[in-house]
Amino acid sequence: MAIAAHSPEPKLVWDDGLLEVDLSSLQGFWTAQQYLKITDQTNHLIEFTAGFVEVLPLPTHQHQAILAFLNDALRARMRRTGGQALFAPLRLQIREDKFRAPDLLLLRDAHDPRIENRFWRGADLVVEVVSPDDPERDTVVKRADYAEARIPEYWIVNPLDETITVLTLAGAAYVEHGVFRRGAVATSALLRGFRLSVANVFDAR
């Protein structure tokens, strides 16, 4: 699918002697197919909404340590129950013109037809570890996005205040299953019996 005829051309810029493409000149004109093509060729976290792409910051050591701990716990649960849990970067389609790249995403059935090779068309549970550059991305914007995608459960793991907020879908919006702090045990409404020590999550190394 081509960019509309009236769209600007990408700019070529020099940076430390290297020729690079300035993608900002295309903002507002990206198509979903172009987004998928460019993200097929990079391991950067890039998200897409209605013609605009956003390159997310690379994760920190703390972010990756927390993510690895959560990934191990969820994958162990899925091995027992037959589901699948995967970590970023893997694209999740919210709607035809919106894609996110959750830190973790899970389906309880490993044969769920929403699993596709290039991206998933849905999930039963997603996890985001809050990034300090823009906390509202995970706590506000993506809360609305994942509700729009009808994802039953969303975990917001926030190292900034050491909380784990577990949200469950009620109608068109999320409600709090619980806000769990250090000293407590975070639980899932969706995965019966799944429990994690909040301290263990944030102390992960």
Stockholm file with secondary structure:
# STOCKHOLM 1.0

chainA/1-205         MAIAAHSPEPKLVWDDGLLEVDLSSLQGFWTAQQYLKITDQTNHLIEFTAGFVEVLPLPTHQHQAILAFLNDALRARMRRTGGQALFAPLRLQIREDKFRAPDLLLLRDAHDPRIENRFWRGADLVVEVVSPDDPERDTVVKRADYAEARIPEYWIVNPLDETITVLTLAGAAYVEHGVFRRGAVATSALLRGFRLSVANVFDAR
#=GR chainA/1-205 SS CCCCTTSCCCEEEEETTEEEEEGGGGTTTCCHHHHHHHHHTCCSCEEEETTEEEECCCCCHHHHHHHHHHHHHHHHHHHHHTCEEEESSCEEEEETTEEECCSEEEESCTTCTTBCSSEESCCSEEEEECCTTCHHIIIIIHHHHHHHTTCSEEEEEETTTTEEEEEEEETTEEEEEEEEETTSEEECSSSTTCEEEHHHHHTCC
#=GC SS_cons         CCCCTTSCCCEEEEETTEEEEEGGGGTTTCCHHHHHHHHHTCCSCEEEETTEEEECCCCCHHHHHHHHHHHHHHHHHHHHHTCEEEESSCEEEEETTEEECCSEEEESCTTCTTBCSSEESCCSEEEEECCTTCHHIIIIIHHHHHHHTTCSEEEEEETTTTEEEEEEEETTEEEEEEEEETTSEEECSSSTTCEEEHHHHHTCC
//
